[in-house]
Amino acid sequence: MAGPAVIHVVTSLAFGGLEKFVVSLVNERNVCFKRSTNVCCVDVPGELVSEVVGNVVCLDADRSKFPWDFSAVRKLREVIGDKLSGKQITDNKEQITRVSRSVILHAHNMAAWQYAVLASIGTNAKVVYTQHGVNVHNQGFKNRLRSVFLSWFTDRILAVSANTADAMAKYQDIPRRRIKVVRNGIDVNKSTDTTKLGNDEVDVGSAIGNLKSKIGIPPGSFVIGSVGRLDHVKGYDVLISAFAGLVKDAEKQAQSDDQSVSISLVLLLVGDGPERTKLEVQAVDFGVNKQVVFAGYHGDVGKYLQAMDIFVLPSRSEGISISLLEACASGLPVVVTDAGGNGEVIENEVTGLVVPSDDDSALLSAIERLVADEVLRKKMAEAARERVGEEFAIGKTMLEYEKIYEAYR
């Protein structure tokens, strides 16, 4: 028997960890579970739309309208009605499918949650809400009230980490007992697949070398990298500061050892965002702009992970980072901050190194330690790969969500 129809409500499918996770959920349920699953974007579709195996509807909401854009709410209600009546709608076609006995709006983060709740009122649709991290915008009095109001009309409230759940209880006045933790997962096989780079180790090595050359990384360089949105909350300013210290220390070491050339170090940042220009200026100010590569947004980050020697996640706030899981699955040694759910993925000194957030000195020391110790890098990378494969596979996550969906059949 077919399970409930699920409509994932997101702000958009722009490049980001939350969005990549939703795409994985939709595809896993559609392809592996053969159950009706779609996506509804409150704003614009975004770069990841092409990766969705399913239908995507865009509400085109004008979120500058106070308090909400009710034309977008009405459009979402139409989607719910069509699902219940047996119509499957997209932006450019309409087709008849089997009738769904129940519809679940699965909202991700605050903006999408508001529209899901408003659209569900007066219908038979159920609302499931997942919060993907600690949202500082939810800490004001008005947003506390908003969270409480939305929770009254929400059937199930979820968080991607225990840290996120605790923060929701503390800052949003949602009883902790109502919040279930369902941790993010990834397609581990996709993250470890190198066939796109070549058919054997020689081909893969050649492809990685070509990629490095294309983006300006000199041969033989040691690459410290990260993947994510270039935003203040991600802490890339701290990483650039630590990297500048790393370069300076390497130069001093070369001089003390009477070497003519120090180790060639490169910082590779994959992603884009509002802080990019500021970070580029910071790299110039520190004198490392020629060694910091801003690769921009890329849908297939796997090949960029293959070009790295160490992965660093310097976040100030985090849920369960998809890029961190992908890095671990790719076999990279990692350094992370103790922000949010990072500590639920990485066990310090076992599967990676964990340092305080906003501490460039601690971050520098951890990176230097891994740069200098190849045996430690390999040991931690293997332990992290094994843990992510066992605990953070998308199939395991989807099974947990499916149990929740089935309760509303």
Phi, psi and omega in degrees: 000138181292140177281181180300149172285133182243130174245112177279122181256120181229161176297313176197179173247040174291164182300125179174163183295314178303313184294319178296322179295316179298318177302317179297318178298312181299313182293320179298317182287321180290315186277312185273322182264347179055044181235145188298118182216128182225174180234139175236117179266126180292317182260245181261159183299301180100172189292335187272001181304320184295343181270354183280127172267085186157186183265144178235126177247136179249127181277342181052044184289140172264095187281003173280345178288141182253135354275338179215164173270099187288344173292325177290323176298316179297322180296320178292324177296325177295321177298316178299313181298319179293324177296315181291329181272349177108000177271140175250113184252149171227183181289338186229007178202166178219131180220158181265131176234179179292150183291133175268129181287335180212152179234135177242127171266112180257102185267148181234112181072168199301310184300314179294324180300317181300313182290325178296315180296312182300319181289333184280336185299126181087003177243178177269003182291142175263153179242125172245134182237131174242127174258131190260004179174178179280117183260109182296337180290344181272002188270348177284163184299316181298320181284335171298313179299319180297317179298317179297315179301311181297324181295331178297331183254018182245129185281326179215133181244128185233158175223149184278349178208160177296323178299317179295318179298317179297320179293323178298319179293322184284315188260341184243003177058034174262123182307131183301329182293340179277347188259121176259138179269121171233109187284148178299158176217168179226165171282096186298321181297320179294322182290333182261359183281119178251010184296334177293339181269340181160174184264348179209180185298325179295313179298316180298313179300320179294318180295319178295319178298319178295319179296314179301317179296321182297322183261007172090027177261119182297149176302141178081004181287150172264121190252118170263129186222167176205155180230129177163177179287133181279083184229154182305320185295340182277348171074025181290337175296323178291322180294318179295321177298316179294321180296320177300320176294323178297315179298316180297315180296321180295321179294319178296319180297319179297320180293318181291330178272003179059040177262145180282334183228132177272170177302137180277112183252140178225139173253119182250117179248117181254115182143175180216171179162182187293341182267002188303309182301317179298320180290323177298319177295319179299318179298321177295316181299325180276354179077022181240017184299331178284347181251000176252121182254118174264100187278346182078189181282137174217129181296319180262089183279349184304317182291332177286325175297322179296338180276355183263154174257329177222142175251134180235133176240100188265029190302148170271334178212143184200149171267250167243107188290124177293319180295326176295315179299318180295322179296316178297316180295333179279356178087026179265140169288146187230150169237128181228160171275169180274019182286139172053230185272007181303320180290344176278345177261314186252123173268119184304134179072002179243300180254004179164188178245134181244129181232162177296147177286156178061029181233092184293331179293316179294321179295317177301313182299318180294317179296315179301322181296317180286323178302321186277346189232094181294322180298316179295320178302311182295319181296312181291322180297317180294320179295321180292318179300317180295317181295315181295320178298326182274323191251341188233030176284141183298329178298320179293318178297316182296323178298321178294317178295321182296324176298321179292315179299319184296336179294343182246026178300000000 
